[in-house]
Structures are given as C-alpha cells and as structure tokens.
C-alpha cells in the first residue's frame, strides 16, 4: 500500500513538472484593457444585447459562417455625453486552447485597437506584440482582415494570427448588429 502511494505521488509530481511554467499568460484584466482602450473616458457603460434569430443570421451573412454568439456584452465609452467608442471582450481558440482579447471599435465602426488579455498556448503568443496588433487599426468589416491579404503572418503563430483575425471580424459584426448599424457590404471572411 505504501509503495503504491509513493508511485502515485511520483507520477503526480512528474505530471506537474511536465506542465509549462506560466501556462496562462495574463496581459490585462478586462478593466485594465478598457482603461487602456479609452483613456479619455469619463464613464464606461456595459450593455447586454440578446440577438434575435434575424440578427444572428445577419452576423452569419457578414462573417460567412454561423457564429456561436447569442448574447453580446457591449462596453460603451463616453467622455461626458460624447460616445468615444465600443468594445467587446471575446474568446477564440488558438491551436487547442482559448485566448481572450478586447477589440475597441470607433463610433464609425472601425477597429481602434486590439488588446490581448490572456493567452494559454506555448506558441503563438507573438500576437501580443504591439507592432503586430497595430495592423488591425482602422480595419472595418468591409476589409478582408485575413492573413496573407491585409494581415501579415508571424512565423510560429499562423493559427493564432488566423484566430485573432477571425475574432476581430466577429467583434466588428457583433458590434454592428448590437448598435443597429446598417449591414456591411463587401468581403465576408471565413
């Protein structure tokens, strides 16, 4: 009995030792990311929007695939009564694990910035680099927002680049529907 306990403890220790150190990299909390995205905001309001079947169909048409989102948590930043922009915190799957990110969107429906909140994979974390994330700025849903078209790749992070690009498009589509903007007309991404 004692020998079995020793073997079990050794196996458990070996398993824990095999886990990568810092498996979850936390870059920002939601509150920190919102403050970074909207430094001039005097208030940030959260609005929860339940999508109708018609709105879900519109999101699917704009993305080129059926998104899983049924509810949108929209953060709206104001300076006084002036709307500074919107933000969504979303998750996408990198290679096998989800990562969280914030997409700040201007009142005109363009990406203001993208901030990585958490990342769990041992590879692909390079998408957190500001120089990489800056290329999303100014993109709208009518843009491809695809690796090899208007988004450059990162060696060793191809899947993460594709996932983040898909997530940015999803944020733009969800935000547009949630605020009642007219449908985008142009490229659907998949």
C-alpha positions in Angstrom: 0.0 0.0 0.0 2.8 2.4 0.9 4.6 1.6 -2.3 1.5 2.4 -4.4 1.2 5.7 -2.6 4.8 6.5 -3.4 4.4 5.6 -7.1 1.2 7.7 -7.3 3.0 10.7 -5.7 5.9 10.3 -8.1 3.6 10.1 -11.1 1.7 13.2 -9.9 4.9 15.1 -9.4 6.2 14.1 -12.9 2.9 15.3 -14.4 3.1 18.7 -12.7 6.7 19.1 -13.6 5.8 18.5 -17.3 3.4 21.4 -17.3 4.9 24.5 -18.9 5.7 27.3 -16.5 3.3 30.1 -16.7 0.8 28.2 -18.9 -1.6 31.1 -18.7 -0.1 34.4 -19.6 -2.3 37.3 -18.3 -1.6 40.6 -20.0 -4.6 42.7 -18.8 -7.7 42.4 -16.8 -10.9 43.5 -18.5 -11.0 46.7 -16.5 -7.3 47.5 -17.3 -7.9 46.8 -21.0 -11.0 49.1 -21.1 -9.0 51.8 -19.4 -6.1 51.4 -21.9 -8.5 51.4 -24.9 -10.4 54.5 -23.7 -8.0 56.7 -21.6 -10.2 59.8 -22.0 -13.4 58.1 -20.9 -15.3 59.6 -18.0 -17.5 56.5 -17.9 -17.8 53.1 -19.5 -21.3 51.5 -19.6 -21.9 47.8 -20.2 -24.9 46.8 -22.2 -26.1 43.2 -22.8 -27.8 42.6 -26.1 -29.7 39.4 -26.8 -29.5 38.7 -30.5 -32.7 37.7 -32.4 -32.6 35.0 -35.0 -32.6 37.6 -37.7 -29.6 39.4 -36.1 -27.8 36.1 -35.7 -28.4 35.4 -39.4 -27.1 38.9 -40.3 -23.9 38.2 -38.3 -23.5 34.9 -40.1 -24.0 36.5 -43.5 -21.4 39.2 -42.7 -18.9 36.7 -41.4 -19.5 33.9 -43.9 -20.2 31.4 -41.1 -22.6 31.0 -38.2 -21.1 32.5 -35.1 -21.9 30.9 -31.7 -22.8 34.2 -30.1 -26.4 34.6 -28.9 -25.6 37.4 -26.5 -23.3 40.4 -26.9 -21.8 42.2 -24.0 -21.0 45.7 -25.3 -18.9 48.2 -23.5 -19.6 51.8 -24.5 -17.1 54.5 -23.5 -18.2 58.1 -23.1 -16.5 61.4 -22.3 -19.4 63.4 -20.9 -22.2 62.7 -23.3 -20.0 62.1 -26.3 -19.5 58.4 -27.4 -15.8 57.6 -27.7 -16.4 54.0 -28.9 -17.4 50.5 -28.2 -15.5 47.4 -27.0 -16.1 43.7 -26.9 -14.2 41.1 -25.0 -14.2 37.8 -26.8 -12.5 34.4 -26.9 -11.2 32.5 -29.8 -9.3 29.2 -29.9 -5.6 29.3 -30.7 -4.3 25.9 -31.6 -6.2 24.0 -28.8 -6.9 26.5 -26.0 -8.9 29.7 -25.8 -7.4 33.1 -25.5 -9.2 36.3 -24.6 -8.9 39.7 -26.2 -10.6 43.1 -26.4 -11.5 44.9 -29.6 -12.1 48.6 -29.3 -14.2 50.0 -32.1 -14.7 53.6 -33.1 -18.2 55.1 -33.4 -17.7 54.8 -37.2 -17.3 51.0 -37.0 -13.5 50.7 -37.4 -11.0 49.0 -35.2 -9.3 51.4 -32.9 -7.2 48.8 -31.1 -6.9 45.2 -30.2 -5.5 44.1 -26.8 -4.7 40.6 -25.7 -6.0 39.8 -22.3 -4.9 36.1 -21.7 -3.0 33.6 -23.8 -2.6 29.9 -22.9 -0.6 28.2 -25.7 3.1 27.7 -25.6 3.4 29.0 -29.2 1.6 31.9 -30.9 1.9 34.4 -28.1 3.7 36.7 -30.5 0.3 38.1 -31.5 0.5 40.2 -28.3 3.3 42.4 -29.8 2.0 45.9 -30.3 3.6 46.1 -33.8 1.6 43.1 -34.8 -1.7 44.3 -33.2 -1.4 47.8 -34.7 -2.1 46.4 -38.2 -5.8 45.9 -37.2 -6.2 49.6 -36.5 -8.6 51.3 -39.0 -9.9 48.0 -40.3 -13.7 47.7 -40.9 -15.9 44.8 -41.7 -15.6 45.6 -45.4 -11.9 44.8 -45.2 -10.7 41.2 -45.6 -8.9 41.1 -42.2 -7.2 37.9 -43.3 -3.6 36.6 -43.1 -2.0 37.0 -46.5 -4.3 39.7 -47.6 -4.3 42.7 -45.3 -2.8 41.0 -42.2 0.8 39.8 -42.2 1.7 36.5 -40.7 4.0 35.7 -37.8 6.3 32.7 -38.1 5.3 30.2 -35.5 1.9 31.9 -34.8 -0.1 31.2 -38.0 -3.0 29.6 -36.2 -3.1 32.4 -33.6 -3.0 35.1 -36.4 -5.9 33.4 -38.1 -7.8 33.1 -34.8 -7.3 36.7 -33.8 -8.2 37.9 -37.3 -11.4 35.9 -37.2 -12.1 37.3 -33.7 -11.6 40.9 -34.8 -14.1 40.4 -37.7 -16.5 38.7 -35.3 -16.3 41.7 -32.9 -17.0 44.2 -35.8 -20.0 42.2 -36.9 -21.4 41.7 -33.4 -20.9 45.4 -32.6 -22.6 46.5 -35.8 -25.7 44.4 -35.1 -25.8 45.3 -31.4 -25.7 49.1 -32.1 -28.1 48.8 -35.0 -25.6 49.9 -37.7 -26.5 49.2 -41.3 -25.1 45.9 -42.7 -21.6 45.9 -44.1 -21.2 45.4 -47.8 -18.2 43.6 -49.1 -15.8 40.8 -48.2 -17.0 38.0 -46.0 -14.3 36.1 -44.2 -14.3 32.6 -43.0 
